[in-house]
Amino acid sequence: MNKAEKTRKHIIERTAPVFNKKGYYATSMADITKATGLTKGAIYGNFPDKEALTIAALEYNINQLNQKIESRIDEVSTVKEKFSAYLEVFENVAPEVLQYGGCSYMNSAIETDDTNPELFKIVQDKFKNWIHGTEKLVLLGLESGEIKPDTNPTEFALFFVAIVEGSILLSKTLNNPKPIHSNLNILRDRINAILL
């Protein structure tokens, strides 16, 4: 990695939490320079505008969690273990997510839905990928005979994502981690109910 790539990476890593916590529009250039320790010129030397940095930070925020989930899922073999690993990651990162300003998916969706079509499209695609990835896990279970044949992959995936997102929203809003833990236990019960 050359110096320019290192600087760009540093800017993204340091500003991503700020964008997630304050919002993409409320984050000022002063916030960005303070977080990075770099000048405005150095920021614009690596990103043509704030919008480009915003997109990079959004991608970074969302990909951080995705990488943790994918890495953990790849360590196990059965569908039951994969779903357990999935929920384990969510539970383990919950305190960090709450401290970090909440879920990047949800924060970005709420902030950009009526204001920034380009950013909103990125968020939509990330949600679709999450749903599709969960559907694929159910399909894997159907093919391997681990999941009941009457299970609808799309319906289950939508339920799964809604429970996880809703739990994070409630925990963040109430400043209480209990909704995440209790709802993930309900989700575990629902997963067990579709397993053979």
C-alpha positions in Angstrom: 0.0 0.0 0.0 1.5 3.3 -1.1 1.4 6.6 0.9 -1.7 7.9 -0.9 -3.6 4.7 -0.3 -2.6 4.7 3.4 -3.8 8.3 3.7 -7.1 7.5 2.0 -7.6 4.5 4.2 -6.8 6.6 7.3 -9.4 9.2 6.3 -12.1 6.7 5.8 -11.4 4.8 9.0 -11.3 7.9 11.1 -14.4 9.6 9.6 -16.6 6.5 9.3 -17.6 6.6 13.0 -18.2 10.3 12.8 -20.5 10.1 9.8 -22.4 7.2 11.4 -22.9 9.0 14.7 -23.6 12.6 13.4 -25.1 11.8 10.1 -23.7 12.4 6.6 -25.2 15.8 6.2 -24.5 17.1 9.8 -20.8 16.0 9.6 -18.8 19.2 8.9 -15.4 19.6 7.3 -14.2 20.7 10.8 -15.4 17.3 12.1 -13.6 15.6 9.4 -10.3 17.4 9.9 -10.5 17.0 13.6 -11.1 13.2 13.3 -8.3 12.7 10.8 -5.8 15.2 12.1 -5.4 16.3 8.4 -6.0 19.6 6.7 -9.0 20.4 4.5 -6.6 20.4 1.5 -5.3 16.9 2.4 -8.9 15.6 2.6 -9.8 17.1 -0.8 -6.5 15.9 -2.2 -7.8 12.3 -1.6 -11.5 12.8 -2.2 -12.9 15.2 -4.9 -15.7 16.3 -2.6 -17.5 15.5 0.7 -20.0 13.3 -1.2 -17.2 10.9 -2.4 -15.9 10.6 1.2 -19.5 10.1 2.4 -19.9 7.2 0.0 -16.5 5.7 1.0 -17.4 6.0 4.7 -20.9 4.4 4.2 -19.3 1.5 2.3 -16.7 1.1 5.1 -19.3 1.2 7.9 -21.5 -1.4 6.3 -18.6 -3.7 5.1 -17.1 -3.8 8.6 -20.0 -5.8 10.0 -20.4 -7.9 6.8 -16.8 -9.0 7.0 -17.2 -10.1 10.6 -20.3 -12.1 9.8 -18.9 -13.7 6.7 -15.6 -14.6 8.4 -17.4 -16.3 11.3 -19.9 -18.1 9.1 -17.1 -19.5 7.0 -15.6 -21.1 10.1 -18.5 -23.5 10.5 -20.2 -26.1 8.3 -23.8 -26.8 9.1 -26.7 -24.3 8.5 -27.6 -24.4 12.2 -24.0 -23.5 13.1 -24.0 -20.8 10.4 -27.1 -19.2 11.8 -25.7 -19.5 15.4 -22.5 -17.8 14.2 -24.5 -15.1 12.5 -26.4 -14.3 15.7 -23.3 -14.6 17.8 -21.6 -11.9 15.8 -24.6 -9.6 16.2 -24.6 -10.1 19.9 -20.8 -9.6 20.2 -20.8 -6.4 18.2 -24.0 -5.0 19.7 -22.2 -2.8 22.3 -19.9 -1.5 19.7 -22.8 -0.8 17.3 -24.7 1.1 19.9 -21.6 3.1 20.9 -20.9 3.7 17.3 -24.2 5.5 16.8 -26.4 2.6 15.8 -26.7 0.4 12.7 -25.1 1.9 9.6 -27.7 0.3 7.4 -30.6 1.9 9.3 -28.9 5.3 9.9 -28.1 5.6 6.3 -31.5 4.5 5.0 -33.3 7.0 7.2 -31.0 9.9 6.4 -30.9 9.4 2.6 -34.3 8.0 1.6 -35.7 11.3 0.5 -32.6 13.4 0.2 -29.9 11.6 -1.7 -30.8 9.1 -4.4 -27.2 8.0 -5.0 -26.5 7.2 -1.3 -30.0 5.7 -0.9 -29.4 3.3 -3.8 -26.2 2.1 -2.1 -28.1 1.4 1.1 -30.9 -0.3 -0.8 -28.3 -2.6 -2.5 -26.7 -3.4 0.8 -30.1 -4.3 2.3 -30.9 -6.4 -0.7 -27.5 -8.2 -0.4 -28.2 -8.9 3.3 -31.6 -10.3 2.5 -30.3 -12.3 -0.4 -27.4 -13.7 1.8 -29.9 -14.9 4.4 -32.1 -16.4 1.7 -29.1 -18.3 0.4 -28.5 -19.7 3.9 -32.0 -21.0 4.0 -31.8 -22.4 0.5 -28.6 -24.2 1.6 -30.4 -25.7 4.5 -33.3 -26.8 2.2 -30.8 -28.4 -0.2 -28.9 -30.2 2.6 -32.1 -31.3 4.3 -31.4 -29.3 7.5 -34.4 -27.0 7.1 -38.1 -27.9 6.8 -39.2 -28.1 3.2 -42.2 -25.8 3.6 -39.9 -22.9 4.7 -40.1 -19.8 2.4 -36.5 -18.4 2.1 -37.6 -14.9 1.2 -40.2 -14.6 4.0 -37.7 -15.9 6.5 -35.0 -13.6 5.3 -37.2 -10.6 5.6 -38.3 -11.6 9.1 -34.6 -12.2 10.1 -33.4 -8.8 8.8 -36.5 -7.0 10.3 -35.9 -8.5 13.8 -32.2 -7.7 13.8 -32.7 -4.1 12.6 -35.7 -3.5 14.9 -33.8 -4.8 17.8 -30.9 -2.4 17.2 -33.3 0.5 16.7 -35.0 -0.2 20.0 -31.8 -0.7 22.0 -30.3 2.5 20.6 -33.5 4.5 21.2 -34.0 3.2 24.7 -30.3 3.2 25.5 -30.7 -0.4 26.7 -29.1 -3.5 25.2 -32.0 -5.8 26.4 -34.1 -5.6 23.2 -31.2 -6.9 21.1 -30.6 -9.9 23.4 -34.2 -10.8 24.0 -35.1 -10.5 20.3 -32.1 -12.4 19.2 -33.3 -15.2 21.5 -36.7 -15.1 19.8 -34.9 -15.3 16.5 -33.0 -18.3 17.7 -36.3 -20.0 18.6 -37.6 -19.2 15.1 -34.5 -20.7 13.5 -34.8 -23.8 15.6 -38.5 -24.1 14.5 -37.5 -24.3 10.8 -34.6 -26.8 11.4 -35.1 -30.5 11.0 
